[in-house]
Structure formats: C-alpha cells, structure tokens
Amino acid sequence: MILVNTDYIPGKDFEMIGLVRGTMIQSVHVGKDIMNSFRTLVGGELTSYTEMMNEARATATKRMADDAASMGADAVINIRYASSQVMQGAAEIMAYGTAVKFV
C-alpha cells in the first residue's frame, strides 16, 4: 500500500475509489498525566504525550490503510491528520485520505 500526502503518485495513473479514514483515541496513565502537570512548571518536552500521539498516529494510519485495502485500493493519496483533545490526557487522532486503484 502506497501512502502519500500529495494528490498524485509519479508515474502512476489511477482512479479514485473514495474517502478512507482511521481513528484512535489514546490516553496516558494517570501517573504520567500528573507528572506532566509538574513538567509544565519548568518547561520542556512532555515525552509521554509525544509517545502517546506517535502511537495514536501510527494506529490511525494503519486503520486508514486497512480501510483502503478492504476497498481494493492500491494507494491512499492526499493523506491528512487531525487531532482533538477528548479529555485531559486523552486525544483523538484521525487519519484520512483518498483511496485509489491503479489503472
């Protein structure tokens, strides 16, 4: 499965199949959430949140690719990501794009 954030793939002609998406809501352990609250007092990277978002983004991307594969797609173009806070210490990541089939 080819995944790109452009609206074309060099050297490939394709037909659009449709919109595909994958979502993930992820949270951190309450202990890490409390530690991150203290970390904001002195500044610096909140590594547990970075890890949480990276894991959620990877899972959302895989779910989007699985959705495309179930439609018979060869690739997903124009991939975008969106995120929102669901509650303190939890975020939703959505990956979406256009599934295409090579001709």
N, C-alpha and C positions, 0 to 999 in steps of 0.2 A: 504494500500500500504506500503510495507516494502522498506525502502531506506537505503542502506548501502554503505560504501566506500571500502568494501572488495570484493573479487571475489567469495565468497561463502556465504551461509547462513547456519549456523549449523543445521543439522537435516533435511535439505530440498534438494530434488533433483529437478532440473529444466532444461528446455530447453530455449535456447536463442531465443528471438524474433527479436531484433535489437537495433540499436542506438536510443536513445531518447535525446532530449535536450530542454532547456528552456532558453530564453534570456530576458534581461531587460536593458534598458538604462535609467539611473536616473541622475538627476541633483539637485543641491541645489539652493535655492533662491539667487538671485544676491546679496542681502544684506548680507546673511550669507557667501557668497563667499568672499566678501570684508572684513568682519570681520575675516575670516580665514586667509586672507593675512596678517593682522596685528598680528594675533596669532603666525604666523610662526617666527616673530621677537623675541618673548620671549620664544618660545618653549611650549611644552605641547600637549595634545590630541586635535585634531580638531573634536569635538564631532558631529558637524553637518555632517561632512563627514563620520564619523563612523556610524551614524544613516542612512545616505543615502545608504551606502554599505550594511548594515544589511537588510534594506528594499528591496534593489535590489536583494540580495542573496536569501531572502525568496520568493520573487516573481518568480525569475528564477527557484528555486527548485519546487515551486508549478506548474509552467508551464511544467517543465520536467515530473513531476508526472502525470499531466493531459494528456500529450502526451503518456506516458506509458499506462495509463488507457484506452485511446482510441484504443490502440493496443491489449487490453485484457490481459495486464501484471498483475502479482501478486506482482512483486517487481522490483526494479531497483538496480543493483549491480554495483560496481566499479565506484561510483559517483566521479566526479572531477569538479572543478570550475576553470574558467579562467576569468581574468578581463583585461580591457584595457581602457585607457583614450581616450574618443571620442573628447573632447574639455576641456578647463579649466572649472572645476567644474562639469563635467559630465563624467560618467563612464559606460561602458558596463560590465555586468556580464553574463557569460554563465555557466549553469549547464548542465552536460552531463553524461550519463552512459549507461548501457546495460539493456534493458527491458527483463525480464524473466517470464516464466509461470511455475508454479509448476506442477510436474508430479506425 
